[in-house]
Amino acid sequence: MSFKFSHREINDVTGNVENWYYDEDTNRFTIKTTHDIGAVLKANKERSNSSHGQRYGEEMLHSVAEIPNGVIIKLKREHGVDIFSSEPEQQRKLRRLLDDPAYSYLKTTTKKLSRTTRTR
């Protein structure tokens, strides 16, 4: 394989940067996408800290997480979780992942999102 840098594309809306590489041996392109999620993570932490102690109140909908594009792909690949799915099992998996300390940086609340099932 002999990869050669071809070009770079920057999406001003999403902040994604795509570096395109061409492999002369296989006549194929490889695209490496990167995204700086630092600003999102900082905002999540600030929102989480400001929501501490607040109740949901009368609001029907409230933000519980903000998940950058790169992490959405990671959750799908590594955990099989489709955050856009309306299937109850997918939503349960997502809530459990967000409650996991490894992914708590995505939450904008300090509240627990997953429910434990009680057995009688």
N, C-alpha and C positions, 0 to 999 in steps of 0.2 A: 504494500500500500504506500502510495506517495501522495499524501494530502497536501494540497496547496490552498492557501487562503484565497478566497474568491472575492467576497465583499461583505460588508456589514450593513444591517438594516436596523434602524432604531424606531420603535413605535412610540410617538410622543404621548399617546393616550394611556397605554398600559405601562410604559416604561421598560418594556421588554427590549433586549438587545439580541439580535440574531447574527451570529458569525457563520458564514457559509464557507465550506471547504470542499474542494473538488478532488476526487481520487481519479487520476488518469488511468490507473490500472483497471478499475472496474467501470469507469465512465459514469460515476454516481456522485451526487452531492451529499454531504453530511451537514446538518444544521445544528449548531449549539446555541441554545437559548438561555439567556441569563436575565435575572430580574433582581434589582436591589429592593429587598423587603424591609430594610431598616426603618424607614419612615412609618410603614404600616405597623411594625412591631412596637415602635415607640408610642404611636397613637393608641394601640390596643392596651398597653400598660397604663397609660394615662386614663383612658376610659374605664378600665377595670378598677383602678384606684378610686376614681370619682364615684363609681357605682356602689362602693362598699357601704353596706348598711341601708341602701335604698330598697324599697319594696317595689314590686311591679305595678302596684296601684291599679288604676282603671284602664291603663293602656292595653289594647289588644295585642299589639306587636311591639317588640323591643329588640334591640340588637344584642346578641350574645357572643358574636365572634365576627372577625373580619379575616378572611383567608386569602392570601395572595395566590395568584395564578400558579406559580411554581409549586406551592404546597398542595393545591388542589390536585395537580398531576401526581405528586408524590403519594398522597392519600389513596388515589385510585390505583396506582401501580403497586404500592407496598402493602396496602390493607384492603384493597378491593372496595373502597368506599366511594360512592358517587354522591357528592354533596348536593347535586341538583335533583336527585331522585326523590320522588314523593312516597316511595315504598317505606312502610313502617320499619322494616328491618334495617334498611340503609340509614334511616334517620336515627335509630337506636345505636347503630355502630358509630355514627358520627358523634353523637352526644357522649358516648363512652370515651372516644378518642379525645374529645375536647376536655373531658374531665381528667384525663391522664396527665400527670405532671410533665411528660415529654412534649405535650402539645398545648399546655395551658397558656403559652404565649400568644395563642390565636384568640383567646377569649377576651371579650370586652366587659365581662362581669365576673364577680367573685363567686357567684352562685353555682351550685352543683346542677348540672344539666341532665345527667342520667339518673334513672330511677332504679332502685334495687327491687327485685321481685321478692315478695314475702311468701313464704310457704307456711301452711297451717298444719 
